[in-house]
Amino acid sequence: MEAVGQLAGGVAHDFNNILAVIQLQASQLKAEEGLSEEQRGYAGDIERASERAANLTRQLLQFSRKQALRPHDLDLCEVVASASKMLGRILGGQIQMEIKCSAQPLFVHADEGMLEQVLMNLTVNARDAMPQGGQLVIETAAVEFDAVTAKQAVQARPGAFACLSVTDTGGGIPPAVLPKIFEPFFTTKEIGKGSGLGLSAVLGIVQEHRGWINLYSEVGRGTTFRVYLPLLDRSSDHKPVAAPPAAIATGAETILLVEDDAEVRASLRSSLMRLGYQVLEAATGAEALQVWQSSRAKIHLLLTDLMMPGGMNGLDLARQLLQQNPKLKVVYASGYSAGISGQNQDLQLQAGVNFIAKPFDSHQLAQIIRHCLDS
């Protein structure tokens, strides 16, 4: 399991580099003048697809313990509503989907991408349980457990919870299979049609959100998964209001870009130059030191990947340059999250301040570079 976890983390890290190129190029394409609305829509489709792929790599990183949650207060009903179109495409035409959302908002403190992954995995399982078609019902509701009712369910506890239930009319799960349903790599599907990681990942995500899952199934009568998450004590009057998108931040300073992946480096260079910055680049820490020696007087910011070959990582490089110029601004990038990248390092990584997680688009890049230079 440890070896598989390391493999999953490595695959996700490398795939995030690929997604970084896709997101950066797609966001640049959208910014091109003269595009038709149809062409701009194509670029938007590429961006959204890469974001969904990024959510999948985050699932792999979470499985390998290399992805920290990014929770915030959100309405579970809105998560379900926004994912409904994507879920409908997954189900196809043979399965009728019905969504029953609570009349009141259900605020939870959660990672939105992870909740979408829970929905997707449960939906895919339901689809596979109904090869001849059927009905899928996704429902959200507020539930209250007192001391007595909490004892009737494993892992339940007293309190207020948001319940997300996914019910299918498939063949059900045999009693002999039920105890193994959440085990990693356990699957009843044919070879090549299931990894056995879907429900294991769902359980891990729910438990990290301090929730639990109840499963009800009868052979020939279908299955219901009920996910319980702690409900925040908030009224609908305090619903979070999304901030308007910030203007693209530009500049004219010189940035030393250090990235060993040639395609990622080229995409970053192009994005930074479009934002008005002067860019000096290097593929390794040793190359970066050579560029620094010849151009240190005009370099304002170091943008470096944390993991690099050649015996010098981004942290080692930054330490050397900061010794020579304590006023140098530094932004670190990584395919892992800030919480994981900063482990075992004497470094405080803060997303949006001095750290950006791959993949990211040119707007996110512009904001963090400008924020770091101006701070």
ChimeraX attribute file (.defattr): number of C-alpha atoms within 10 A of each C-alpha:
attribute: neighborCount
match mode: 1-to-1
recipient: residues
	/A:1	8
	/A:2	8
	/A:3	9
	/A:4	11
	/A:5	17
	/A:6	17
	/A:7	15
	/A:8	20
	/A:9	25
	/A:10	18
	/A:11	14
	/A:12	24
	/A:13	22
	/A:14	15
	/A:15	17
	/A:16	24
	/A:17	19
	/A:18	17
	/A:19	24
	/A:20	25
	/A:21	21
	/A:22	22
	/A:23	26
	/A:24	23
	/A:25	21
	/A:26	22
	/A:27	20
	/A:28	18
	/A:29	16
	/A:30	17
	/A:31	13
	/A:32	9
	/A:33	8
	/A:34	8
	/A:35	12
	/A:36	9
	/A:37	10
	/A:38	9
	/A:39	13
	/A:40	19
	/A:41	13
	/A:42	15
	/A:43	20
	/A:44	17
	/A:45	13
	/A:46	17
	/A:47	21
	/A:48	14
	/A:49	15
	/A:50	22
	/A:51	19
	/A:52	15
	/A:53	16
	/A:54	22
	/A:55	17
	/A:56	16
	/A:57	24
	/A:58	26
	/A:59	26
	/A:60	24
	/A:61	26
	/A:62	23
	/A:63	20
	/A:64	20
	/A:65	14
	/A:66	25
	/A:67	21
	/A:68	16
	/A:69	18
	/A:70	13
	/A:71	14
	/A:72	12
	/A:73	15
	/A:74	19
	/A:75	22
	/A:76	25
	/A:77	22
	/A:78	14
	/A:79	15
	/A:80	21
	/A:81	14
	/A:82	11
	/A:83	15
	/A:84	18
	/A:85	10
	/A:86	11
	/A:87	19
	/A:88	15
	/A:89	9
	/A:90	14
	/A:91	19
	/A:92	12
	/A:93	10
	/A:94	13
	/A:95	20
	/A:96	14
	/A:97	19
	/A:98	14
	/A:99	15
	/A:100	14
	/A:101	18
	/A:102	15
	/A:103	10
	/A:104	13
	/A:105	21
	/A:106	27
	/A:107	26
	/A:108	22
	/A:109	18
	/A:110	23
	/A:111	17
	/A:112	20
	/A:113	20
	/A:114	23
	/A:115	19
	/A:116	18
	/A:117	21
	/A:118	22
	/A:119	22
	/A:120	19
	/A:121	19
	/A:122	21
	/A:123	23
	/A:124	14
	/A:125	15
	/A:126	28
	/A:127	23
	/A:128	15
	/A:129	20
	/A:130	20
	/A:131	12
	/A:132	10
	/A:133	17
	/A:134	17
	/A:135	17
	/A:136	24
	/A:137	17
	/A:138	22
	/A:139	18
	/A:140	24
	/A:141	19
	/A:142	19
	/A:143	14
	/A:144	14
	/A:145	15
	/A:146	12
	/A:147	11
	/A:148	10
	/A:149	12
	/A:150	15
	/A:151	13
	/A:152	11
	/A:153	12
	/A:154	10
	/A:155	12
	/A:156	18
	/A:157	19
	/A:158	13
	/A:159	13
	/A:160	17
	/A:161	23
	/A:162	26
	/A:163	25
	/A:164	22
	/A:165	21
	/A:166	21
	/A:167	23
	/A:168	27
	/A:169	21
	/A:170	25
	/A:171	17
	/A:172	20
	/A:173	19
	/A:174	12
	/A:175	11
	/A:176	8
	/A:177	12
	/A:178	13
	/A:179	9
	/A:180	12
	/A:181	17
	/A:182	19
	/A:183	15
	/A:184	15
	/A:185	15
	/A:186	17
	/A:187	19
	/A:188	13
	/A:189	12
	/A:190	8
	/A:191	8
	/A:192	6
	/A:193	10
	/A:194	15
	/A:195	15
	/A:196	17
	/A:197	18
	/A:198	23
	/A:199	21
	/A:200	17
	/A:201	22
	/A:202	23
	/A:203	19
	/A:204	18
	/A:205	23
	/A:206	19
	/A:207	15
	/A:208	12
	/A:209	20
	/A:210	13
	/A:211	20
	/A:212	22
	/A:213	20
	/A:214	14
	/A:215	14
	/A:216	13
	/A:217	20
	/A:218	14
	/A:219	12
	/A:220	12
	/A:221	12
	/A:222	21
	/A:223	22
	/A:224	21
	/A:225	19
	/A:226	20
	/A:227	22
	/A:228	25
	/A:229	26
	/A:230	21
	/A:231	20
	/A:232	16
	/A:233	10
	/A:234	12
	/A:235	11
	/A:236	11
	/A:237	7
	/A:238	7
	/A:239	13
	/A:240	11
	/A:241	6
	/A:242	6
	/A:243	6
	/A:244	6
	/A:245	7
	/A:246	8
	/A:247	9
	/A:248	13
	/A:249	16
	/A:250	16
	/A:251	16
	/A:252	12
	/A:253	15
	/A:254	21
	/A:255	23
	/A:256	24
	/A:257	24
	/A:258	26
	/A:259	26
	/A:260	18
	/A:261	15
	/A:262	11
	/A:263	14
	/A:264	19
	/A:265	21
	/A:266	15
	/A:267	19
	/A:268	25
	/A:269	20
	/A:270	17
	/A:271	21
	/A:272	23
	/A:273	17
	/A:274	14
	/A:275	18
	/A:276	14
	/A:277	17
	/A:278	18
	/A:279	18
	/A:280	17
	/A:281	20
	/A:282	20
	/A:283	19
	/A:284	24
	/A:285	25
	/A:286	16
	/A:287	13
	/A:288	21
	/A:289	16
	/A:290	12
	/A:291	16
	/A:292	17
	/A:293	10
	/A:294	9
	/A:295	13
	/A:296	17
	/A:297	10
	/A:298	13
	/A:299	19
	/A:300	17
	/A:301	20
	/A:302	25
	/A:303	23
	/A:304	29
	/A:305	27
	/A:306	23
	/A:307	19
	/A:308	18
	/A:309	13
	/A:310	11
	/A:311	10
	/A:312	15
	/A:313	17
	/A:314	24
	/A:315	20
	/A:316	12
	/A:317	19
	/A:318	21
	/A:319	13
	/A:320	12
	/A:321	19
	/A:322	14
	/A:323	10
	/A:324	10
	/A:325	14
	/A:326	10
	/A:327	11
	/A:328	16
	/A:329	20
	/A:330	24
	/A:331	25
	/A:332	24
	/A:333	25
	/A:334	21
	/A:335	28
	/A:336	28
	/A:337	25
	/A:338	22
	/A:339	16
	/A:340	16
	/A:341	23
	/A:342	17
	/A:343	11
	/A:344	7
	/A:345	10
	/A:346	8
	/A:347	10
	/A:348	13
	/A:349	21
	/A:350	15
	/A:351	16
	/A:352	16
	/A:353	17
	/A:354	19
	/A:355	26
	/A:356	25
	/A:357	19
	/A:358	23
	/A:359	26
	/A:360	22
	/A:361	22
	/A:362	23
	/A:363	18
	/A:364	16
	/A:365	20
	/A:366	18
	/A:367	17
	/A:368	19
	/A:369	26
	/A:370	16
	/A:371	14
	/A:372	16
	/A:373	15
	/A:374	8
	/A:375	7
